[in-house]
Amino acid sequence: MKKKILILAGGFSKERDISLITSKSVQKSLNESGKYKTRVTEPDGDLIKKIRKFKPDVVFNALHGRYGEDGYIQSILENEKVKYTHSGVLSSFYAIDKEISKKIFIKNNILTPRYIKFNFKKKFNKFFFLKHLKKKIGFPVVIKPLNEGSSVNVFICNSSNILKKMKRLVNYREILIEKYIPGREIQAAIMGNNKLGAIELIPKRKFYDYEAKYNPKANTKHIIPVNLSDRNYKKIMSIALKAHKVLGCRGVTRSDFRFYNNKFYLLELNTQPGMTSLSLVPEIAKYKKINFIDLIEWIIDDASINR
């Protein structure tokens, strides 16, 4: 009997296109193995009906962003008592909320950039706001939505352009404003309770934004193995594993770091890393002699074991 895998794809977030690419990669790999019966579906109003009709052994959650990796879809899958990949309800919710995850990191002595949360509904004096930011955080800063992924609507700002940039995020009720940390961009992947590996990114753009992540023409340079001392390599992987554990994650996660002044700053943790041709976790896995189908099968088996 072939194991039945229902792949959730698309969704309603700004990362919809990336989710669709991930789902195609996953389905193609599973179909080529000959061991699985797969079906791709949108998380629409008929999802529960589709789950009950198809009766999957495992749901592969290939959704990204809001409603896909924030605990929402996980709650539905839990209610249907179906096994699913990646992290559960609470850990997904904690990880995607940048303020909550930062509070958890700080409580557990994980270094993360200083920040404040800004609410667009509150009236503020522009002069005193800029003065407060300069004193509390210091420019330059990074502004970002509280619960988006893939660096969607993330901007590096200084005191002269932050108010203009913030207008582009006004549709979000709240945003995060954090200290911009220069230095090297290094990302570390965890696989279960094991330290999978790390990769360094050198984008030609200002930072590793949405365009740098998903446009091959952006020519972002991927460096693996990362040029770190043994001590620092062990340190970044230990921090990534600690973050994975304190958020209660399972499956595969990827933590995004800045390395500056010999310190690792954890920016955020991604509970559902992409599985596209440009995605970092498959690239790290490949370097560690784990091919794509083995990675996908491990994720599926992990869902079966942990449910």
C-alpha positions, 0 to 999 in steps of 0.5 A: 500500500502506498502511503497517502500524502496530502500536500497543502499549498498556496494559501492566503499569505503574501508567500503564496507563490513560494508555497506553490513552488515548494509543493510542486517540488515535494510532490514531484519528488514523492511521485518519482519515488513510487512509494506515495500517493499524493494530492495537492490541495488549497486550504480553502473552505472545503479542506476538511471535506477533502481531508476526510475524503482522501484520508491521508496518512500524513498532511505535508504542510507546504504553506508559508506565512500567515494562516499556514505557519502561525498555528491556524491551519495546525489547529484545523489539522489537530481537530481532524486528528490527522498527522502533519509535518513541521511544528505544532499549534503553539510553537508555530504561533510563537515563532511567526510572531516576532515579538513573542519569539523575541521575548522567549529568546531574551528570557532564555538568554539568546541574543537578539536585536533591541526592538520596540513594537509600533501600533499604527492606531496610536497617535504619535508626535513625529519629532518625539517618536524619532527621538525615542527611537534614537535613544531606545534603539539607535539608527539605522533600524529595520521595520517589518510586519509582526507576522510575515515571513520571507522578508516580505515588507522588510525595510532598512531605515534611517531617521530621514526615511523611516516615516516614509517607509512606515507608510508602506506598512500602514495596512498592518495594525502593528509592526516591529522596529528593531536595531539593524545589525550589520555583519555576515548573514548566516542561517542554521538548520535544525533537523529534529534534535540534530544540528543539520548545518549552516550556510552563509549568504552574500546578497548583492542587494542591501540584505537577504530580502524577498528578491534575493531569496527567490529571484535567481537573477539576484545572484545571491552568493551561497557559501557552504561550508561557512568560514567560521572557527570550530568554536563559533560554528558550534556556537551558532548551531547550539543557539539554533538548537536552543531556539528550536527547543525553547519554542517547542518546535519539531521537524525542520527549522531554520534560524536566521542570524547576523554575525557581528563583533564576534556575536551571533544575533538571532533575528528569527526562526522559521518553522516551515523552511521553503523547499524550492530550488533556491531554498537553503535547508535542502542545500544544507542537507545536500552538503551533508549528503542528504538528498532531497527525497531523503529530506522530504521522507524524513519530514514525513516520517517525523510527522508520523513518529511525533503524532 
